[in-house]
Amino acid sequence: MKGLEPSTFTLATCSSPPPNTCSDNDLAISETPPDSKNDSAQNASVELASITAAWPSLPETIRARILGIVEGATAAGSGS
């Protein structure tokens, strides 16, 4: 027959891929990736804790001003 070629595949010529040489250490994921967002979140938590601790001793006018600043910043950030 014209146009057909004999098969060249045999199990003798078939090679398997090399074994996976990847170790578990190569796939390790860092528990805490270096990230500036993580640092700023920790700093914000410390700052918020200091405000929370001082809140009961702050005069009412100071508390009202702090709340006004937060509400204004929140409204400005949301586009309202």
Backbone bond lengths (Angstrom), bond angles and torsions (degrees), N, CA, C in turn:
res aa  C-N    CA-C-N  psi(-1)  N-CA   C-N-CA  omega(-1)  CA-C   N-CA-C  phi
1 M - - - 1.439 - - 1.512 109.64 -
2 K 1.256 114.11 145.13 1.442 120.63 -178.71 1.528 110.12 -90.52
3 G 1.355 118.80 139.40 1.448 123.04 175.17 1.517 114.66 89.77
4 L 1.297 119.48 -10.15 1.462 120.84 178.45 1.516 108.81 -103.35
5 E 1.307 115.14 133.54 1.455 119.00 178.33 1.514 108.58 -110.84
6 P 1.296 117.52 152.14 1.460 119.57 179.66 1.526 111.09 -68.85
7 S 1.303 116.54 149.52 1.452 122.16 178.75 1.519 109.71 -66.24
8 T 1.341 115.76 138.42 1.470 120.09 178.15 1.520 111.23 -108.30
9 F 1.330 117.05 2.37 1.457 120.70 -178.37 1.522 110.37 -86.13
10 T 1.321 114.74 129.45 1.461 121.31 170.49 1.514 107.33 -143.13
11 L 1.301 116.82 162.58 1.460 119.54 177.58 1.520 110.98 -65.15
12 A 1.293 116.91 -25.08 1.465 120.56 179.67 1.525 110.94 -69.09
13 T 1.331 118.39 -31.05 1.464 120.86 -178.87 1.527 112.50 -95.12
14 C 1.312 117.17 -8.17 1.456 121.60 -179.05 1.532 109.11 -81.50
15 S 1.321 117.77 124.81 1.468 120.40 177.82 1.524 109.17 -113.84
16 S 1.300 115.02 145.22 1.459 119.23 179.21 1.519 109.10 -87.44
17 P 1.327 117.09 155.17 1.468 119.85 179.05 1.527 110.09 -66.51
18 P 1.332 117.32 156.63 1.470 119.70 179.24 1.526 110.17 -64.33
19 P 1.322 117.32 150.94 1.468 119.69 179.52 1.522 110.77 -64.94
20 N 1.307 115.30 154.39 1.465 121.19 178.91 1.523 108.43 -69.67
21 T 1.306 115.95 122.63 1.462 120.11 -178.81 1.523 111.47 -102.74
22 C 1.301 117.17 13.65 1.461 122.31 -179.14 1.523 109.07 -78.80
23 S 1.320 116.81 132.49 1.457 120.24 177.89 1.525 109.95 -101.35
24 D 1.332 116.67 168.04 1.455 120.98 177.74 1.523 111.76 -60.75
25 N 1.320 117.15 -32.86 1.466 120.68 -179.84 1.522 112.17 -66.77
26 D 1.344 116.28 -29.22 1.460 119.36 178.58 1.522 111.50 -68.47
27 L 1.324 116.54 -23.55 1.455 121.05 -176.57 1.517 113.24 -102.68
28 A 1.319 117.29 7.45 1.464 120.88 -176.15 1.523 110.16 -63.24
29 I 1.318 115.48 139.80 1.463 122.26 178.33 1.517 107.55 -109.08
30 S 1.292 115.63 132.30 1.457 120.51 -179.82 1.524 109.86 -65.19
31 E 1.314 116.28 136.45 1.467 121.09 178.30 1.525 111.19 -64.58
32 T 1.307 116.72 -44.38 1.458 120.77 179.42 1.526 108.27 -129.03
33 P 1.334 116.26 97.34 1.459 119.02 -179.78 1.518 111.05 -64.87
34 P 1.329 116.98 146.58 1.462 118.95 176.91 1.522 108.89 -66.52
35 D 1.302 115.83 115.70 1.453 120.01 -174.27 1.516 109.21 -150.13
36 S 1.305 116.19 126.67 1.465 119.05 -179.54 1.526 111.10 -66.89
37 K 1.347 117.61 -27.58 1.461 119.71 177.64 1.523 110.34 -64.35
38 N 1.328 116.03 -38.19 1.467 120.36 179.47 1.526 109.61 -64.06
39 D 1.336 117.30 -43.39 1.461 121.10 178.82 1.522 111.40 -63.02
40 S 1.325 117.43 -44.37 1.462 119.47 -178.23 1.525 110.79 -69.43
41 A 1.330 118.12 -30.67 1.466 120.22 176.51 1.526 110.21 -67.53
42 Q 1.332 116.60 -39.10 1.461 119.68 177.62 1.520 110.71 -66.22
43 N 1.332 116.67 -41.55 1.463 120.40 177.95 1.528 110.74 -63.24
44 A 1.330 116.77 -41.74 1.465 120.32 179.17 1.522 110.29 -63.06
45 S 1.335 117.09 -37.61 1.464 119.99 178.88 1.522 111.42 -64.51
46 V 1.320 116.29 -39.68 1.467 120.49 178.62 1.525 109.67 -66.50
47 E 1.329 116.74 -44.00 1.462 120.73 179.48 1.531 111.01 -63.97
48 L 1.329 116.50 -42.30 1.460 119.94 179.17 1.528 110.96 -64.98
49 A 1.327 117.21 -37.51 1.464 120.89 178.16 1.528 110.80 -63.68
50 S 1.336 117.00 -37.83 1.463 118.83 179.79 1.537 111.00 -69.19
51 I 1.329 116.47 -36.74 1.473 119.68 176.92 1.524 109.74 -66.86
52 T 1.319 116.63 -43.61 1.463 121.14 179.98 1.522 110.98 -61.72
53 A 1.324 116.18 -40.73 1.468 119.51 -179.73 1.530 111.35 -67.17
54 A 1.328 117.07 -36.47 1.462 120.57 -177.54 1.521 113.24 -83.58
55 W 1.324 117.58 -17.42 1.466 121.78 -172.69 1.530 114.71 -50.16
56 P 1.343 119.71 -48.53 1.472 118.76 -177.32 1.529 113.75 -61.84
57 S 1.321 117.04 -27.63 1.466 119.08 -177.46 1.532 112.91 -92.05
58 L 1.321 118.19 -5.01 1.470 120.43 -179.79 1.526 110.29 -76.79
59 P 1.345 116.49 142.67 1.467 119.14 174.98 1.534 110.26 -63.35
60 E 1.312 115.04 152.18 1.465 121.14 -177.67 1.528 112.01 -55.74
61 T 1.336 117.75 -38.13 1.470 120.44 -179.01 1.525 111.33 -64.69
62 I 1.326 116.94 -38.23 1.472 120.92 179.06 1.527 109.56 -67.55
63 R 1.335 116.61 -43.67 1.470 120.05 178.21 1.525 110.49 -59.66
64 A 1.331 116.38 -42.70 1.465 120.37 -179.88 1.528 110.66 -63.39
65 R 1.321 117.22 -39.65 1.467 120.95 179.51 1.530 111.00 -67.02
66 I 1.323 116.23 -42.13 1.472 120.07 178.58 1.527 109.67 -61.76
67 L 1.322 116.62 -45.45 1.463 120.02 178.56 1.528 111.55 -62.05
68 G 1.332 116.65 -38.38 1.465 120.76 177.62 1.518 111.65 -63.50
69 I 1.326 116.33 -41.81 1.469 120.63 178.61 1.523 110.11 -63.02
70 V 1.333 116.40 -45.46 1.466 120.34 -179.22 1.523 110.75 -63.64
71 E 1.339 117.01 -45.01 1.460 120.26 179.72 1.531 111.16 -63.48
72 G 1.326 117.05 -40.45 1.460 120.71 178.62 1.518 112.03 -65.21
73 A 1.313 116.83 -41.75 1.466 120.64 179.62 1.517 110.75 -68.44
74 T 1.329 116.31 -37.52 1.460 121.11 179.58 1.524 110.54 -66.36
75 A 1.328 116.22 -43.83 1.464 120.54 179.54 1.529 110.59 -65.99
76 A 1.321 117.47 -40.03 1.472 121.15 179.57 1.522 110.56 -67.03
77 G 1.330 117.35 -36.74 1.458 121.31 -179.15 1.514 113.35 -72.46
78 S 1.324 116.83 -27.09 1.469 119.52 -177.71 1.532 111.99 -90.79
79 G 1.320 116.98 -4.52 1.458 120.88 179.50 1.517 113.76 79.89
80 S 1.308 117.34 12.71 1.473 120.83 -179.31 1.500 111.28 -81.85
